[in-house]
């Protein structure tokens, strides 16, 4: 390996899936400002929207996303500007 190109600040970080509240611990260099206590130990926490425990590919379940509602909101919001 080349010297001086790899980060030196690896530490244990808690990654929290916000969709299902799953937490897993791994080494990372990600910068965080919040902490969480998991199994009696305090870790820096990185919040994610999706992880291996909630992704449809890994779970085999599909999640319904309200794209139509978002598109309708966008159209009504910007309908007056188009004229």
C-alpha positions as CSV (number, residue, x, y, z in Angstrom):
1,X,0.0,0.0,0.0
2,X,1.1,3.6,-0.6
3,X,2.0,5.5,2.5
4,X,0.2,8.6,3.5
5,X,-3.0,8.2,1.4
6,X,-5.2,6.3,3.8
7,X,-7.0,8.0,6.7
8,X,-5.7,7.5,10.2
9,X,-8.8,8.5,12.2
10,X,-10.8,5.2,12.1
11,X,-13.1,4.8,15.1
12,X,-16.3,2.9,16.0
13,X,-19.4,4.7,14.7
14,X,-23.0,3.8,15.1
15,X,-25.0,3.9,11.8
16,X,-28.8,4.4,12.5
17,X,-31.4,3.6,9.8
18,X,-34.1,6.2,10.4
19,X,-36.8,4.2,8.6
20,X,-36.8,1.3,11.0
21,X,-34.5,2.4,13.9
22,X,-31.9,-0.3,13.3
23,X,-28.5,0.5,14.6
24,X,-25.2,-1.2,13.7
25,X,-21.6,-0.5,14.7
26,X,-18.6,-0.4,12.4
27,X,-15.3,1.4,12.0
28,X,-15.5,4.6,9.9
29,X,-14.0,8.0,9.4
30,X,-17.3,9.8,8.9
31,X,-17.6,13.1,10.6
32,X,-20.5,13.3,13.1
33,X,-21.8,15.8,15.6
34,X,-24.3,13.6,17.4
35,X,-23.8,10.7,19.7
36,X,-26.0,7.7,20.7
37,X,-25.8,5.1,23.5
38,X,-26.0,1.6,22.2
39,X,-25.7,-1.4,24.6
40,X,-24.3,0.9,27.3
41,X,-21.6,2.4,25.2
42,X,-21.7,5.9,23.7
43,X,-20.8,6.2,20.0
44,X,-20.9,8.9,17.4
45,X,-24.0,8.4,15.2
46,X,-24.5,8.7,11.5
47,X,-28.2,8.8,10.5
48,X,-29.2,7.1,7.2
49,X,-32.5,6.9,5.3
50,X,-32.0,3.4,4.1
51,X,-29.7,0.5,4.9
52,X,-29.4,-3.3,4.4
53,X,-32.2,-3.8,6.9
54,X,-34.7,-1.6,5.0
55,X,-33.6,-1.8,1.3
56,X,-36.1,-3.7,-0.9
57,X,-33.3,-5.6,-2.5
58,X,-32.2,-7.2,0.8
59,X,-35.6,-7.5,2.4
60,X,-37.6,-8.7,-0.5
61,X,-40.3,-6.2,0.3
62,X,-41.2,-3.2,-1.8
63,X,-42.0,0.1,-0.2
64,X,-44.7,2.3,-1.7
65,X,-43.4,5.8,-2.2
66,X,-45.8,8.7,-2.7
67,X,-44.4,10.1,-5.9
68,X,-47.7,11.2,-7.2
69,X,-48.4,13.3,-4.1
70,X,-45.0,15.0,-4.5
71,X,-45.6,15.7,-8.2
72,X,-49.0,17.2,-7.5
73,X,-47.6,19.5,-4.8
74,X,-44.9,20.6,-7.2
75,X,-47.3,21.4,-10.0
76,X,-49.7,23.3,-7.7
77,X,-46.8,25.3,-6.2
78,X,-45.3,26.4,-9.5
79,X,-48.5,26.5,-11.6
80,X,-48.8,30.3,-11.0
81,X,-45.2,31.0,-12.1
82,X,-45.6,29.2,-15.5
83,X,-48.3,31.7,-16.6
